[in-house]
Amino acid sequence: MKLRKILAAVAAAAVAVSAMAVSAFAYDLNKDLKTGWSVSTTVPGEEFEGATTSSVFTLTFTVDDSLSEIPGHEYWCVKPMINDTGWPFIDTLVGLELSEGKDSYPVQPGQTEIKFTIPAEELEHLQVAGMAFMGHGVTLGSLTFSNDETLSAAPAAAEPAPAAAEATTTTAAAATTNPATGVADLGGAVLGMLAAAGLAFASRKRA
């Protein structure tokens, strides 16, 4: 009986370790892609095992700012591709914006990483063939993925609370100009502000 419990504990620990092993990975690229579009590097397909369409990938790099002073070379980008015949460009990475020519992902001086997720069809290909990289003016550091991270979304613009919006509208409407004198009707504005304050007080009292 004790032996059975021990074996069960060992099996559970093995499953936990296995889950941890596929929850993230880090692959060192350490490759200067230079500027002539003749340098490339690849990540083997097995490195994508355990990745899903929700996995957040992080590509780190350094940017060669000196290109800003070289006419015709003052741009920086990375080009991830499926490491298969023809090296098809992966133009569907979620979380990134394509270059104007739709043939790469631009980066900027001072930037050190990009984050993205990979759609199902492309991920299936990568798990078999691997991923290739080319680019311009960047030195790749590492490619990692995590199953516990989420892509951060841009915060939505905050909308005014209904009571505050109503008070603002009432006050603005009250502060009209008296056609007889050409002077703003301050009495109306004051009444509007008092009314808004009364609404807020009543709202708090009901709460």
N, C-alpha and C positions, 0 to 999 in steps of 0.2 A: 504493500500500500504506500509506504513511504517512497519507494523507488518510483512508483507511478506519479506521485506528486512532484518529485524532483524532475522527472522527464518532462512533465507538463510545464513546469516553471522554466526549464531550459528552452523548450519549444516557444513559449511565449516571449522569452527574452530575444530569441533569434528573430522572431517576427518583428519585434520592436526595432531591433538593430537594422533589419532589412528595410523597414519603413523609413528610418532615419537616413539610410544610405541613399534612397531614391528621392528624398524630399528636397535635395539640393545637390549641385555639383559645381565644380570650378575647374575650368580648363585653361591653362596658361598658353597664350598665343605668342606674346612677346615678339611681335613682328612689325618692322617698319615697312609700311606700304609704299613709301616714297612718293614720287610724282609722275612716273611714266606709265602707269597702268600696266606694268610688266611684272609686278610682284604680287604673290598671292599666298594664302595659307589656308589650311583646312582643319575642321574639327570632325573626328570620326563619328560615324553613325551611332556607335554604342554609347557615346557620351550623352545622347539624348534619351536613353532609357529612363523611364520614370517620369519623364516630362509629359504634361498634358496641355490642353488648350488654355488652361488657367495658370500655368506656370509662368512666372515673371522672369524674363531673361535680362541680364545686365551685361552690357559690353563696355569695358573700360578702355580708355585710350588717352594718349597725349597728342596735342595738336601742335604742328610746326608753325608758330606765328610768323616766322621769317618770310613765309610765302606772301604775306600781305604787301611786301615790297617788290615782288617779282611779277611784272605784268604778264597776264595770261595764266598765272598760277595762284591767284589770290582767292582760292576757294578750298574747302575741306569737305570730305564726304567718305562714307563707308558704303560698300556694296556687298551685302550678303547674298549668296547664291546656293542653290542646291548642287552638291558636288556630283553631278551627273552629266551625261552627254550635253554639250552646249552650255553648261553652267547657267541654267535659267535663273534670272534675277528674281528674288523673293520680294515682290512689290506689295505684299498684303500684310506686312507686319503691323500689328495693332499697337497704337501708342506713338507712332512715328509719322512724320510728314515727308512725302516724297520731294525730291528736288524739282526744279522747274522743268527739267527734261524728263522727269519720271523714270530716271534710270539709276538712282542712288538715293541715299539718305544724307542730307547735309548736316554737318556739325560746325561749331564755331570756336574761335580761339577762346581759351579759358574753360571750355566745356571738357569734362572728364569722363562722362558716361552717358549711355542712352539705355532706356528700359523699354521692353516690348513683350507682347505675347505672340504666339505663332498659331495661325489657323490650322484646323485638323488636317486638311489635305496636304499642306506643306510639311507639317510635323511628321506625318507618316513617311513622306519621302526622305526627310532628314534622318529619321531613325534607321533608315536603311543605307542611304548614300552618304550622309554627313553634310556639313555646311562648309562652303568655301567663302573666302573673303578677298575682295580687292578694295582699293580706295585711293584717296589722294590726300597727301599731306598729314597723315595720321600714323601713329605707332600704336598698334593694338596691344592691350595689356592682357585681359582675361575675359572669358565668357562664362558667366555663371547663371544658374537658374534656381529659383526657389518656389516650392509649392505652397508656402505659407505667407507669401507676400502678395499684395494686390497693387495694380497700377493706380496711382493717385489721380483722381479726376479734378479738373479745375472747379473751384467753388462757385456755385451759382450766385448771381447778384441777389443781395438781400432785398426783400420787399418790405415796405413800411407796414407796421401793424395796422389793422383796420381802424382802430380808434384814433391812432395818430394821424392816419391819412385823412379821416373825416374831420379832425380838428383843424388840420392844415387847410383843407378846402373851405371850411366854415370861416376861418380867420381871413383867408384871402378874399373871399366873397364879401366879407363885412367891410374890408378896408377899401371901399370904393371912393371915387372922387365926387364931391358934391358939385353938381353942375351949376349951382347958383353962385358958389364962392370960388370954385376951382381948387379947393383945399381938400385933402383927404379926410374922409369922414372917420376921425379917430374914435368917436363914440361907438360907431358900429363895430370897429375893429376890437375895441375893448370888450364890448358885449359878446362878440364871437369868441374871444379868448376865454371869458368867464364861462360861457356855455360849454366850451370844450373841457375846461377844468371840471365843471359840474358833471359832465358825462364820465370823465375818468374817475372822479370820486365815487359816483354811483356804481360804476363797474367794479371798483375795488371793494365797495361795501357789499355788493351782491356775492362776490367771490368769498 
